Amino acid sequence: MDELKPSSPNSSALTPLDFLERAATVYGDCPSVVYNETSYTWSQTHRRCLQLASSLFSAGIKRHDVVSVVAPNTAAMYELHFAVPMSGAVLNNINTRLDARTINVLLLHSESKLVFVDCLSRDVVLEALSLFPPNSPRPQLVLITDDNEPSERSSLTVDFICTYESMVLRGDPNFVWIRPESDWEPMALNYTSGTTSAPKGVVHCHRGIFIVTVASLIDWAVPKQPVYLWTLPMFHTNGWSFPWGMAMVGGTNVCLRRIDFSTIYGLIKRHGVTHMCGAPVVLNMLTSSADNKPLDSPVQILTAGAPPPAAVLFRTESLGFVVSHGYGLTETAGIVVSCAWKRKWNQFPANERARLKSRQGVKLAGFTEIDVVDPRSGESVKRDGSTLGEVVLRGGCVMLGYFKDPQGTSKSMKSDGWFYTGDVGVMHPDGYLEIKDRSKDVVISGGENISSVEVESILYTNPAVNEAAVVARPDDHWGESPCAFVSLKTGLTEKPKEKDIIDFCREKMPHYMVPKTVVLKEDLPKTSTGKIQKFLLREMAKQMGPRRASRM
């Protein structure tokens, strides 16, 4: 069979952009995007994306140019996930909560040629451009207007070449979009979400995003024509690749600009939402109100990010949400590990079910391999559920690399064939992975490795605790010791003091793991995707100075 080789008919590039064309054919008259009072069908979305891609091409955007977007989950944001790469450009979504200085750094680093700017982000983007070096070329700006969001200035300023809608309307609906010549062509540039202080530019290709999109839909068992509520910001790893996934299954994308308790429940009821995604903080928000009532019908919710505490999982499912738990990174374009559920587990007590579901799980179909290894030797750790090691991955949706950072790329994508995540975990005897911490978040106290996640899980079982995060604080005796930052639930008749929290922990965990310091705060600093920014908390703990209390 040596004479049989790849040829043109079997070597066309895989791309998730094809899903839109198929959706227009199969689901043409079905709703595609709903935003406030605006609603489109799949045939309309397909046409609008072609028109926008045509206008980008006519504006001089070339293959592999970077086009940035600073916008929340609106209809325009959804369309741009298709229109930008259909013009041949690379999509670069930027976090709307970043300050002008950081946006300036990202636009300069990405060499962005054009930026789509939501009306409420106009001022911060203009400030970011004002920080450009005098002789540095600036990207052109397109303003995304919103009838539901009054702007401080009613007329278009000279800073913008046009509005989003005018760019759509002047485009050619018969535009032949720019297909990738190779699977490996870049499609998206995503900057890491900001839980560390130095974001890196992650480059993904069409092939990788195609693989993770299909694998995620299969693993989550998403049916045809779901109703998907966008509680996960699309600028966060391109919404875990579900913008393209919803086109593949002809789903309805219910977009919302802001996330709050009442809005989510209102949209679930109004549109018959069946699926949604979010970080564990979203689960906590959905269950923290005293006004919670069980859902009329089940809603599938996929969560990932920091390992969700078992207590939060239990509360969420008691309201009628069916929680699926996964694991992925910006560098994998979405979820690549999920807690594949076994039927026999349904017979277990509720607390045990929640404990099992808080594990990250096994690799998705379509992904190659996961493991937990000793970072020094590269050897697999024991599958005993307790031996810590670094989580490593390999598969088709792992990034091409970090943009303009060959050193960072080679450091994480090593010659042994693995991508080193920097996450600390264990492998259980049944083959299920469980993340224990980020390597930098492990507290090493008196020679003992303390998982901040395990301490946080206990803190979340305290009925007065709303949010908790544990970091290392310098300690004169132990080297470093656990420091817990805690926010309390509202409406408490009696608020616990710091000592009460410590005493609670002493009853629930080994004494060496108990936080030696507890700081009560109204709110904990977070990224726009709900991840607690531990690097800021670590700095706060460091500024407290070394703990000098006597040995406990």
VEXVEXMI-942618 format. One line per field, with one value per residue (C-alpha): y, z, x; residue in three letters; residue number from 1. Coordinates in pm, 1 decimal, always signed. Last residue first. Example, Ala and Ser with C-alpha at 12.3 -4.5 7.8 and 13.67 -1.06 7.14 Angstrom:
2
v = -106.0/-450.0
w = +714.0/+780.0
u = +1367.0/+1230.0
rest = SER/ALA
nr = 2/1
//
This chain:
552
v = +2553.6/+2697.7/+3049.9/+3344.2/+3534.8/+3551.3/+3710.1/+4040.5/+4145.4/+4261.3/+3899.4/+3809.8/+4099.7/+3991.6/+3635.8/+3774.8/+3960.6/+3649.2/+3457.5/+3634.0/+3446.1/+3314.6/+3457.0/+3490.8/+3865.0/+3798.2/+3810.6/+4002.1/+3870.0/+4054.5/+4194.6/+4070.8/+3861.9/+3770.6/+3443.3/+3357.9/+3027.9/+2843.8/+2479.8/+2232.3/+2142.8/+2084.4/+1802.0/+1893.1/+1945.1/+2043.6/+2269.4/+2432.1/+2547.1/+2682.9/+2888.1/+3028.9/+3117.2/+3285.3/+3515.0/+3623.3/+3469.1/+3694.5/+3657.2/+3723.7/+3662.6/+3852.0/+3848.3/+3552.9/+3598.1/+3663.9/+3475.7/+3516.6/+3223.5/+3228.6/+2892.1/+2894.4/+2972.4/+2904.4/+2719.8/+2927.0/+3276.9/+3241.6/+3402.8/+3375.6/+3112.8/+3133.4/+3016.0/+3144.0/+3142.3/+3261.4/+3278.9/+3135.5/+3139.9/+2780.2/+2648.7/+2373.2/+2619.6/+2637.5/+2264.4/+2292.0/+2588.9/+2377.0/+2109.1/+2367.4/+2525.0/+2189.6/+2171.8/+2026.6/+1957.4/+2068.3/+2294.3/+2460.6/+2436.7/+2599.4/+2486.2/+2783.0/+2816.2/+2460.3/+2531.4/+2311.0/+1971.2/+1874.3/+1528.5/+1284.2/+967.4/+641.3/+423.6/+416.6/+797.7/+1019.0/+1323.1/+1686.7/+1996.0/+2232.3/+2388.8/+2260.3/+2077.3/+1990.6/+1651.4/+1505.2/+1442.4/+1738.5/+1982.1/+2197.9/+2418.1/+2547.5/+2530.9/+2763.2/+3006.6/+3031.4/+3066.3/+3362.0/+3572.8/+3417.2/+3123.3/+2785.0/+2588.1/+2524.0/+2177.9/+2081.5/+1772.5/+1599.1/+1582.3/+1663.7/+1687.5/+1742.1/+1791.2/+1554.5/+1480.4/+1131.2/+1108.1/+944.5/+621.0/+604.6/+636.2/+915.7/+887.1/+953.1/+1289.6/+1278.8/+1630.1/+1716.3/+1387.7/+1303.6/+1313.7/+1193.6/+1283.4/+1133.7/+1173.8/+1386.8/+1287.5/+1127.4/+1346.6/+1264.8/+1140.7/+1298.8/+1649.9/+1542.0/+1748.1/+1495.5/+1224.6/+1442.5/+1551.0/+1190.0/+1104.8/+1388.1/+1282.8/+918.8/+668.7/+504.6/+752.0/+640.9/+312.2/+501.0/+620.8/+987.0/+1098.5/+1371.1/+1561.9/+1637.3/+1833.1/+2138.6/+2441.8/+2590.6/+2366.6/+2647.1/+2859.7/+2568.8/+2269.9/+2076.9/+1947.2/+1904.9/+1835.0/+1970.6/+1892.8/+2198.3/+2116.4/+2325.7/+2039.1/+2012.9/+2354.2/+2293.2/+1966.1/+2118.1/+2406.9/+2166.2/+1955.3/+2259.2/+2339.7/+2277.4/+2612.0/+2640.1/+2425.4/+2407.1/+2261.1/+2324.2/+2114.2/+2266.7/+2046.3/+2157.7/+2388.8/+2488.8/+2467.4/+2799.6/+3022.9/+3333.0/+3290.7/+3365.4/+3178.4/+2900.9/+3067.4/+3280.0/+2975.2/+2803.2/+3114.5/+3122.9/+2764.5/+2897.1/+2890.4/+2702.7/+2682.3/+2430.8/+2370.8/+2722.8/+2734.8/+3087.9/+3281.3/+3050.3/+3028.9/+3398.6/+3498.6/+3268.3/+3420.8/+3778.5/+3737.7/+3604.6/+3838.9/+3825.2/+4122.6/+4152.3/+3856.4/+3626.6/+3340.2/+3127.4/+2890.2/+2563.0/+2427.6/+2140.0/+2250.6/+2616.5/+2573.6/+2416.8/+2714.4/+2952.4/+2662.8/+2686.6/+2715.1/+3057.1/+3179.0/+3102.4/+3364.3/+3636.5/+3447.0/+3516.3/+3214.2/+3293.7/+3259.2/+3064.1/+2773.2/+2646.2/+2305.9/+2237.1/+1889.9/+1718.0/+1801.2/+1475.9/+1666.7/+1436.2/+1455.9/+1834.6/+1879.4/+1643.3/+1827.3/+2167.6/+2042.0/+1889.0/+2183.3/+2425.3/+2224.7/+2194.4/+2563.0/+2662.7/+2807.8/+3068.8/+3151.6/+3501.1/+3516.4/+3718.2/+3821.1/+3892.5/+3549.0/+3484.0/+3708.5/+3515.3/+3400.1/+3589.2/+3423.8/+3436.2/+3249.3/+3094.3/+3016.5/+2792.3/+2433.0/+2272.5/+2409.7/+2633.5/+2797.2/+2902.0/+3266.7/+3327.7/+3347.9/+3658.9/+3613.8/+3830.7/+4114.6/+4366.7/+4716.1/+4611.1/+4437.2/+4733.1/+4968.4/+4744.2/+4748.7/+5124.5/+5310.8/+5434.2/+5513.3/+5780.9/+6056.0/+6018.8/+5863.7/+6072.7/+6011.2/+6067.9/+5932.0/+5612.9/+5468.8/+5088.9/+4922.3/+5053.1/+4899.8/+5026.0/+4822.3/+5079.8/+4987.4/+5100.9/+5102.6/+4968.3/+5204.5/+5203.8/+5286.9/+5614.8/+5798.8/+5495.5/+5379.4/+5505.6/+5702.8/+5374.2/+5235.2/+5552.7/+5504.1/+5142.8/+5247.8/+5511.9/+5287.2/+4989.2/+5068.8/+5106.8/+4769.7/+4800.7/+4600.3/+4646.6/+4646.3/+4574.9/+4410.9/+4383.6/+4118.7/+4266.3/+4624.8/+4540.8/+4331.1/+4596.1/+4870.3/+4651.7/+4613.5/+4988.8/+5068.4/+4840.7/+4491.0/+4415.8/+4366.6/+4072.4/+4078.5/+3841.7/+3803.0/+3639.8/+3570.9/+3696.0/+3501.8/+3690.9/+3380.9/+3401.7/+3739.4/+3655.8/+3335.7/+3434.4/+3788.1/+3674.5/+3584.1/+3915.9/+4101.2/+3922.0/+4029.7/+3847.8/+4126.6/+4319.5/+4411.5/+4240.0/+4219.9/+4147.7/+3997.6/+3966.7/+3600.1/+3644.4/+4010.4/+4283.0/+4551.2/+4706.7/+4497.9/+4179.2/+4314.7/+4412.4/+4064.3/+3900.6/+4122.6/+4028.5/+3658.5/+3679.5/+3855.1/+3590.0/+3299.1/+3473.6/+3531.0/+3166.3/+3058.0/+3270.9/+3602.2/+3758.7/+4106.3/+4193.9/+4141.0/+3924.9/+3601.8/+3423.9/+3118.0/+3075.9/+2814.9/+2900.6/+2791.8/+2487.5/+2237.5/+2467.7/+2766.4/+2527.3/+2358.3/+2689.2/+2777.0/+2442.1/+2494.9/+2760.8/+2479.0/+2414.6/+2097.1/+2164.3/+1968.3/+1661.7/+1382.2/+1511.2/+1680.6/+1372.4/+1186.3/+876.8/+526.7/+384.5/+229.5/+0.0
w = +6666.9/+6679.3/+6811.7/+6604.0/+6401.8/+6062.4/+5813.5/+5662.4/+5584.0/+5245.4/+5146.9/+5218.3/+5001.5/+4722.8/+4743.3/+4724.2/+4402.9/+4252.6/+4363.4/+4121.2/+4185.1/+3857.0/+3772.9/+3398.3/+3421.0/+3652.1/+4023.0/+4336.0/+4647.3/+4793.1/+5130.5/+5291.4/+5601.6/+5634.2/+5806.9/+5913.8/+6044.5/+5794.8/+5908.7/+5702.4/+5981.8/+6210.8/+6004.4/+5876.2/+5981.6/+6349.2/+6310.1/+6011.4/+6218.9/+6485.0/+6217.5/+6088.0/+6439.8/+6505.2/+6205.7/+6333.8/+6234.5/+6135.9/+6326.8/+6165.6/+5821.7/+5542.5/+5299.5/+5274.4/+5394.6/+5197.4/+5295.1/+5232.9/+5391.4/+5469.2/+5480.3/+5625.3/+5494.9/+5622.4/+5916.5/+6204.7/+6063.3/+5833.7/+5491.6/+5376.4/+5122.0/+4952.8/+5027.2/+4856.9/+4988.5/+4871.6/+5033.7/+5376.7/+5646.6/+5588.9/+5636.1/+5376.3/+5150.6/+5399.5/+5362.4/+4984.7/+5026.6/+5235.3/+4965.6/+4692.2/+4877.6/+4861.6/+5144.1/+5071.9/+5405.4/+5457.8/+5748.1/+5534.1/+5156.4/+5028.6/+4675.4/+4474.1/+4241.2/+4113.0/+4046.3/+4272.7/+4346.1/+4008.0/+4007.3/+3722.7/+3695.2/+3611.4/+3860.5/+4096.5/+4117.5/+3942.2/+4139.0/+4047.2/+4026.3/+3736.2/+3556.0/+3228.9/+3082.6/+2719.4/+2653.0/+2370.4/+2561.4/+2376.7/+2590.2/+2517.1/+2830.6/+2831.3/+2451.9/+2411.1/+2677.5/+2509.8/+2164.0/+2276.6/+1981.0/+2000.7/+2241.7/+2072.9/+1818.3/+2096.7/+2211.4/+2012.2/+1845.7/+2164.6/+2440.3/+2806.6/+3130.7/+3486.5/+3731.2/+4025.4/+4365.4/+4510.6/+4684.2/+4455.3/+4440.7/+4073.6/+4145.7/+3960.2/+3593.7/+3521.9/+3386.7/+3626.7/+3771.6/+3693.8/+3851.1/+3622.4/+3606.7/+3274.9/+2985.3/+2637.0/+2280.2/+2263.8/+2016.7/+2281.7/+2587.3/+2848.8/+3191.9/+3512.7/+3663.0/+4010.5/+4174.3/+4042.9/+4271.5/+4579.6/+4478.1/+4435.2/+4776.0/+4942.1/+4773.9/+4886.8/+4611.0/+4382.6/+4100.4/+4104.4/+3943.7/+3627.9/+3572.2/+3489.5/+3271.5/+3476.7/+3180.7/+3033.0/+2711.7/+2765.7/+2556.7/+2325.3/+2475.0/+2564.1/+2717.2/+2953.8/+3004.7/+3270.7/+3296.6/+3534.3/+3431.0/+3653.0/+3603.4/+3739.0/+3919.0/+4234.3/+4437.3/+4162.0/+4247.8/+4623.2/+4584.0/+4344.4/+4585.9/+4874.3/+4657.3/+4597.6/+4229.4/+4103.6/+3966.2/+3598.7/+3462.4/+3471.6/+3229.2/+3310.4/+3181.9/+3277.1/+3419.8/+3397.6/+3612.0/+3807.4/+4187.5/+4370.0/+4499.6/+4686.7/+4965.4/+4707.2/+4713.9/+4470.0/+4129.6/+4246.5/+4363.2/+4033.0/+3851.3/+4074.6/+3963.2/+3612.3/+3360.5/+3090.4/+2981.7/+2834.5/+2812.7/+2819.2/+2775.6/+2637.9/+2899.0/+3196.3/+3148.9/+3058.0/+3387.9/+3592.0/+3436.9/+3468.6/+3836.0/+3942.8/+3746.7/+3430.4/+3198.2/+2818.2/+2747.8/+2447.2/+2398.8/+2127.1/+1977.2/+1864.8/+1513.9/+1622.8/+1436.5/+1479.3/+1856.8/+1843.3/+1661.8/+1940.4/+2182.0/+2139.4/+2518.3/+2492.4/+2263.5/+2528.4/+2751.8/+2511.2/+2469.5/+2833.4/+2989.4/+3085.3/+2719.8/+2746.6/+2500.8/+2372.5/+2218.5/+1850.2/+1806.7/+2125.1/+2334.2/+2475.6/+2683.8/+2549.5/+2191.7/+2192.7/+2352.6/+2105.4/+1805.0/+1927.9/+2051.7/+1713.1/+1499.0/+1725.8/+1682.1/+1307.0/+1252.9/+1441.5/+1789.2/+1905.0/+2275.7/+2354.9/+2711.9/+3001.6/+3272.0/+3612.9/+3666.3/+3706.3/+3398.1/+3137.9/+2906.4/+2579.1/+2294.0/+1927.9/+1697.8/+1349.8/+1277.1/+975.0/+1077.9/+902.1/+576.4/+292.5/+522.1/+343.0/+259.2/+217.1/-123.1/-76.6/-193.6/+85.3/-26.0/+250.1/+283.4/+541.7/+774.4/+786.1/+849.8/+1135.5/+1303.0/+1287.5/+1078.7/+1059.9/+1431.0/+1596.7/+1411.1/+1661.0/+1586.4/+1730.0/+2048.5/+2296.9/+2650.9/+2505.9/+2575.6/+2604.0/+2479.8/+2125.5/+2111.9/+1891.8/+1794.7/+1686.3/+1432.9/+1502.4/+1284.7/+1439.8/+1525.7/+1359.7/+1604.2/+1546.4/+1856.1/+2090.6/+2165.6/+2497.0/+2323.4/+2175.0/+2522.5/+2611.4/+2301.1/+2407.1/+2759.7/+2626.2/+2373.8/+2601.3/+2659.7/+2285.7/+2206.5/+2007.3/+1698.1/+1658.4/+1334.0/+1234.5/+1558.3/+1595.8/+1864.0/+2100.3/+2044.1/+2089.2/+2397.6/+2567.6/+2498.0/+2638.3/+2953.6/+2992.8/+2920.3/+3194.2/+3135.7/+3215.5/+2854.3/+2804.5/+2449.6/+2169.3/+1894.6/+1575.6/+1306.1/+956.9/+643.0/+598.7/+720.6/+1034.3/+1123.2/+1018.2/+1218.8/+1573.9/+1478.8/+1457.4/+1827.8/+1938.9/+1722.0/+1888.0/+2229.2/+2489.7/+2590.4/+2352.4/+2284.1/+1954.0/+1778.8/+1414.8/+1358.9/+999.4/+904.1/+550.2/+468.8/+594.0/+325.6/+393.3/+111.3/+301.8/+618.1/+422.2/+270.5/+612.0/+737.6/+447.9/+485.8/+858.2/+790.2/+537.3/+772.1/+1059.8/+840.8/+727.8/+1089.3/+1200.0/+1381.5/+1687.8/+1838.3/+2137.5/+2394.9/+2210.5/+2045.4/+1797.0/+1578.9/+1558.5/+1304.2/+941.7/+802.0/+1026.9/+772.7/+504.5/+718.6/+981.1/+718.3/+616.2/+979.7/+1059.1/+781.5/+998.3/+1233.0/+1000.1/+866.7/+567.0/+249.5/+227.6/+112.1/-234.0/-287.7/-227.2/+63.4/-42.4/-166.7/-335.7/-8.3/+0.0
u = +51.5/+404.8/+423.2/+313.5/+571.9/+404.9/+640.6/+526.8/+172.0/+305.3/+365.9/+3.5/-113.8/+124.7/-6.1/-359.8/-274.5/-115.3/-422.6/-649.3/-973.2/-1107.7/-1448.8/-1408.0/-1350.0/-1054.2/-1114.5/-1017.4/-1197.3/-1494.6/-1602.5/-1282.2/-1204.2/-836.2/-751.0/-395.5/-256.7/-473.4/-508.4/-304.5/-59.5/-357.2/-498.0/-845.3/-1208.3/-1209.0/-906.1/-1079.2/-1375.0/-1139.2/-960.0/-1289.0/-1402.3/-1067.6/-1116.5/-1457.6/-1788.4/-2078.6/-2403.1/-2740.2/-2589.3/-2763.5/-2473.3/-2239.1/-1883.9/-1565.0/-1250.4/-877.9/-695.7/-323.3/-148.9/+204.9/+551.7/+902.4/+748.5/+890.9/+935.1/+634.3/+594.2/+232.1/+124.9/-212.7/-567.2/-880.3/-1235.3/-1574.4/-1921.1/-1842.1/-2112.4/-2228.3/-1871.4/-1835.0/-1653.9/-1365.9/-1311.0/-1278.6/-1043.7/-805.6/-801.8/-748.1/-455.2/-279.7/-25.5/+318.0/+491.4/+852.7/+761.5/+497.2/+519.7/+200.4/+117.1/-8.4/+293.9/+248.4/-117.7/-319.9/-469.8/-606.3/-762.1/-710.2/-916.2/-737.7/-928.5/-627.7/-638.8/-386.5/-276.0/-240.2/-21.8/-78.2/+219.0/+74.5/+374.6/+298.1/+451.8/+659.2/+982.6/+1136.4/+940.4/+641.0/+629.7/+987.3/+1015.4/+717.2/+833.9/+1174.4/+1022.4/+810.9/+696.4/+348.0/+338.1/+303.8/+103.9/-142.6/-253.7/-562.3/-417.4/-308.7/-52.7/-87.9/+110.9/-11.8/+275.6/+310.2/+160.8/+129.7/-210.8/-465.4/-265.6/-176.1/+195.8/+372.3/+466.3/+834.0/+952.0/+1245.4/+1230.8/+867.8/+747.4/+459.9/+81.7/-57.0/-282.3/-297.1/-418.9/-732.3/-1002.2/-1220.5/-1181.1/-918.9/-1021.4/-1146.8/-1127.2/-1237.0/-1514.1/-1767.3/-1632.1/-1665.5/-2016.1/-2125.2/-1975.1/-2166.2/-2491.0/-2468.7/-2376.8/-2632.6/-2569.3/-2204.7/-2307.3/-2397.9/-2040.6/-1976.6/-1688.5/-1519.9/-1380.0/-1038.5/-971.4/-1194.5/-1106.9/-845.1/-570.4/-324.1/-600.8/-637.1/-861.7/-1043.6/-1396.8/-1687.6/-2043.0/-2318.9/-2685.6/-2866.0/-3190.9/-3156.9/-3002.2/-2740.6/-2598.6/-2593.1/-2401.3/-2150.7/-2087.7/-2023.3/-1790.2/-1568.1/-1521.6/-1165.4/-1044.5/-1122.5/-1401.3/-1779.6/-2030.7/-2396.6/-2684.4/-3018.3/-3295.4/-3659.7/-3874.0/-3563.6/-3562.3/-3600.7/-3323.4/-3439.1/-3179.4/-2912.1/-2580.4/-2667.8/-2639.1/-2345.1/-2149.8/-2209.7/-2089.4/-1779.0/-1709.7/-1631.7/-1911.1/-2094.6/-2458.5/-2703.5/-3079.6/-3224.3/-3600.6/-3593.3/-3789.7/-3720.7/-3344.9/-3338.3/-3499.7/-3276.1/-2966.2/-3088.8/-3179.9/-2838.8/-2617.2/-2412.6/-2391.6/-2396.1/-2617.2/-2629.3/-2873.4/-2713.3/-2971.1/-2816.9/-2771.6/-2547.1/-2231.7/-2317.1/-2327.6/-1981.5/-1829.5/-1929.0/-1854.7/-1476.5/-1414.0/-1584.9/-1309.3/-1045.8/-1212.6/-1326.2/-1651.6/-1731.7/-1909.7/-2269.7/-2369.1/-2694.0/-2722.1/-3055.6/-2984.2/-3057.4/-2910.5/-2798.1/-2487.2/-2346.6/-2089.5/-1817.9/-1942.3/-1975.0/-1633.2/-1462.2/-1607.0/-1492.0/-1153.7/-1071.8/-1185.5/-995.6/-676.2/-710.9/-783.7/-466.9/-421.8/-168.8/-138.3/-9.9/+120.0/-20.1/+232.4/+76.8/-70.1/-440.4/-459.2/-654.5/-379.6/-382.3/-563.2/-458.0/-693.5/-689.1/-324.3/-264.9/-193.4/-485.5/-342.2/-454.3/-705.7/-1024.6/-1076.2/-1447.3/-1610.1/-1822.8/-2180.1/-2325.2/-2089.8/-2023.7/-2173.1/-2430.1/-2183.4/-1944.4/-2236.0/-2346.1/-2004.7/-1972.3/-1719.9/-1356.9/-1346.5/-1129.6/-1316.1/-1597.2/-1933.9/-2215.8/-2412.4/-2132.6/-2172.8/-2318.1/-2659.2/-2653.5/-2971.0/-2929.9/-2582.6/-2299.4/-1993.5/-1736.1/-1468.3/-1111.3/-799.8/-480.7/-196.7/+144.0/+426.8/+608.3/+488.2/+490.4/+135.2/-11.4/-287.7/-405.0/-477.6/-670.7/-884.6/-940.3/-1043.3/-1281.8/-1455.3/-1516.3/-1884.8/-1947.1/-1788.5/-1467.7/-1372.8/-997.9/-800.4/-438.6/-325.5/+50.5/-13.6/+246.7/+133.7/-233.0/-157.6/+58.6/-197.8/-473.4/-262.6/-211.3/-576.1/-707.7/-840.4/-1202.1/-1312.3/-1072.2/-938.2/-1039.5/-778.5/-908.7/-648.1/-733.9/-825.2/-1154.4/-1339.4/-1116.9/-1275.8/-1631.9/-1670.7/-1585.9/-1694.7/-2056.8/-2068.2/-1921.7/-2171.9/-2462.5/-2333.7/-2125.9/-1886.9/-1659.0/-1297.4/-1216.8/-880.7/-794.0/-448.5/-329.2/-282.3/-423.7/-468.8/-702.7/-709.8/-1049.6/-1196.4/-1105.8/-1264.5/-1575.0/-1603.6/-1566.2/-1848.2/-2073.1/-1995.9/-2071.3/-2402.2/-2505.5/-2432.0/-2608.5/-2913.8/-2925.9/-2885.1/-3176.6/-3137.4/-3301.7/-3277.4/-3495.4/-3217.2/-2967.2/-3082.6/-2856.8/-2919.1/-3295.2/-3408.3/-3493.4/-3154.0/-3105.8/-2970.1/-2831.3/-2732.9/-2594.7/-2377.0/-2223.2/-2162.4/-1999.0/-1744.6/-1578.2/-1471.1/-1175.8/-1013.3/-793.0/-852.7/-631.4/-860.3/-957.4/-617.9/-404.0/-247.6/-56.2/-128.3/+182.9/+301.9/+0.0
rest = MET/ARG/SER/ALA/ARG/ARG/PRO/GLY/MET/GLN/LYS/ALA/MET/GLU/ARG/LEU/LEU/PHE/LYS/GLN/ILE/LYS/GLY/THR/SER/THR/LYS/PRO/LEU/ASP/GLU/LYS/LEU/VAL/VAL/THR/LYS/PRO/VAL/MET/TYR/HIS/PRO/MET/LYS/GLU/ARG/CYS/PHE/ASP/ILE/ILE/ASP/LYS/GLU/LYS/PRO/LYS/GLU/THR/LEU/GLY/THR/LYS/LEU/SER/VAL/PHE/ALA/CYS/PRO/SER/GLU/GLY/TRP/HIS/ASP/ASP/PRO/ARG/ALA/VAL/VAL/ALA/ALA/GLU/ASN/VAL/ALA/PRO/ASN/THR/TYR/LEU/ILE/SER/GLU/VAL/GLU/VAL/SER/SER/ILE/ASN/GLU/GLY/GLY/SER/ILE/VAL/VAL/ASP/LYS/SER/ARG/ASP/LYS/ILE/GLU/LEU/TYR/GLY/ASP/PRO/HIS/MET/VAL/GLY/VAL/ASP/GLY/THR/TYR/PHE/TRP/GLY/ASP/SER/LYS/MET/SER/LYS/SER/THR/GLY/GLN/PRO/ASP/LYS/PHE/TYR/GLY/LEU/MET/VAL/CYS/GLY/GLY/ARG/LEU/VAL/VAL/GLU/GLY/LEU/THR/SER/GLY/ASP/ARG/LYS/VAL/SER/GLU/GLY/SER/ARG/PRO/ASP/VAL/VAL/ASP/ILE/GLU/THR/PHE/GLY/ALA/LEU/LYS/VAL/GLY/GLN/ARG/SER/LYS/LEU/ARG/ALA/ARG/GLU/ASN/ALA/PRO/PHE/GLN/ASN/TRP/LYS/ARG/LYS/TRP/ALA/CYS/SER/VAL/VAL/ILE/GLY/ALA/THR/GLU/THR/LEU/GLY/TYR/GLY/HIS/SER/VAL/VAL/PHE/GLY/LEU/SER/GLU/THR/ARG/PHE/LEU/VAL/ALA/ALA/PRO/PRO/PRO/ALA/GLY/ALA/THR/LEU/ILE/GLN/VAL/PRO/SER/ASP/LEU/PRO/LYS/ASN/ASP/ALA/SER/SER/THR/LEU/MET/ASN/LEU/VAL/VAL/PRO/ALA/GLY/CYS/MET/HIS/THR/VAL/GLY/HIS/ARG/LYS/ILE/LEU/GLY/TYR/ILE/THR/SER/PHE/ASP/ILE/ARG/ARG/LEU/CYS/VAL/ASN/THR/GLY/GLY/VAL/MET/ALA/MET/GLY/TRP/PRO/PHE/SER/TRP/GLY/ASN/THR/HIS/PHE/MET/PRO/LEU/THR/TRP/LEU/TYR/VAL/PRO/GLN/LYS/PRO/VAL/ALA/TRP/ASP/ILE/LEU/SER/ALA/VAL/THR/VAL/ILE/PHE/ILE/GLY/ARG/HIS/CYS/HIS/VAL/VAL/GLY/LYS/PRO/ALA/SER/THR/THR/GLY/SER/THR/TYR/ASN/LEU/ALA/MET/PRO/GLU/TRP/ASP/SER/GLU/PRO/ARG/ILE/TRP/VAL/PHE/ASN/PRO/ASP/GLY/ARG/LEU/VAL/MET/SER/GLU/TYR/THR/CYS/ILE/PHE/ASP/VAL/THR/LEU/SER/SER/ARG/GLU/SER/PRO/GLU/ASN/ASP/ASP/THR/ILE/LEU/VAL/LEU/GLN/PRO/ARG/PRO/SER/ASN/PRO/PRO/PHE/LEU/SER/LEU/ALA/GLU/LEU/VAL/VAL/ASP/ARG/SER/LEU/CYS/ASP/VAL/PHE/VAL/LEU/LYS/SER/GLU/SER/HIS/LEU/LEU/LEU/VAL/ASN/ILE/THR/ARG/ALA/ASP/LEU/ARG/THR/ASN/ILE/ASN/ASN/LEU/VAL/ALA/GLY/SER/MET/PRO/VAL/ALA/PHE/HIS/LEU/GLU/TYR/MET/ALA/ALA/THR/ASN/PRO/ALA/VAL/VAL/SER/VAL/VAL/ASP/HIS/ARG/LYS/ILE/GLY/ALA/SER/PHE/LEU/SER/SER/ALA/LEU/GLN/LEU/CYS/ARG/ARG/HIS/THR/GLN/SER/TRP/THR/TYR/SER/THR/GLU/ASN/TYR/VAL/VAL/SER/PRO/CYS/ASP/GLY/TYR/VAL/THR/ALA/ALA/ARG/GLU/LEU/PHE/ASP/LEU/PRO/THR/LEU/ALA/SER/SER/ASN/PRO/SER/SER/PRO/LYS/LEU/GLU/ASP/MET
nr = 552/551/550/549/548/547/546/545/544/543/542/541/540/539/538/537/536/535/534/533/532/531/530/529/528/527/526/525/524/523/522/521/520/519/518/517/516/515/514/513/512/511/510/509/508/507/506/505/504/503/502/501/500/499/498/497/496/495/494/493/492/491/490/489/488/487/486/485/484/483/482/481/480/479/478/477/476/475/474/473/472/471/470/469/468/467/466/465/464/463/462/461/460/459/458/457/456/455/454/453/452/451/450/449/448/447/446/445/444/443/442/441/440/439/438/437/436/435/434/433/432/431/430/429/428/427/426/425/424/423/422/421/420/419/418/417/416/415/414/413/412/411/410/409/408/407/406/405/404/403/402/401/400/399/398/397/396/395/394/393/392/391/390/389/388/387/386/385/384/383/382/381/380/379/378/377/376/375/374/373/372/371/370/369/368/367/366/365/364/363/362/361/360/359/358/357/356/355/354/353/352/351/350/349/348/347/346/345/344/343/342/341/340/339/338/337/336/335/334/333/332/331/330/329/328/327/326/325/324/323/322/321/320/319/318/317/316/315/314/313/312/311/310/309/308/307/306/305/304/303/302/301/300/299/298/297/296/295/294/293/292/291/290/289/288/287/286/285/284/283/282/281/280/279/278/277/276/275/274/273/272/271/270/269/268/267/266/265/264/263/262/261/260/259/258/257/256/255/254/253/252/251/250/249/248/247/246/245/244/243/242/241/240/239/238/237/236/235/234/233/232/231/230/229/228/227/226/225/224/223/222/221/220/219/218/217/216/215/214/213/212/211/210/209/208/207/206/205/204/203/202/201/200/199/198/197/196/195/194/193/192/191/190/189/188/187/186/185/184/183/182/181/180/179/178/177/176/175/174/173/172/171/170/169/168/167/166/165/164/163/162/161/160/159/158/157/156/155/154/153/152/151/150/149/148/147/146/145/144/143/142/141/140/139/138/137/136/135/134/133/132/131/130/129/128/127/126/125/124/123/122/121/120/119/118/117/116/115/114/113/112/111/110/109/108/107/106/105/104/103/102/101/100/99/98/97/96/95/94/93/92/91/90/89/88/87/86/85/84/83/82/81/80/79/78/77/76/75/74/73/72/71/70/69/68/67/66/65/64/63/62/61/60/59/58/57/56/55/54/53/52/51/50/49/48/47/46/45/44/43/42/41/40/39/38/37/36/35/34/33/32/31/30/29/28/27/26/25/24/23/22/21/20/19/18/17/16/15/14/13/12/11/10/9/8/7/6/5/4/3/2/1
//
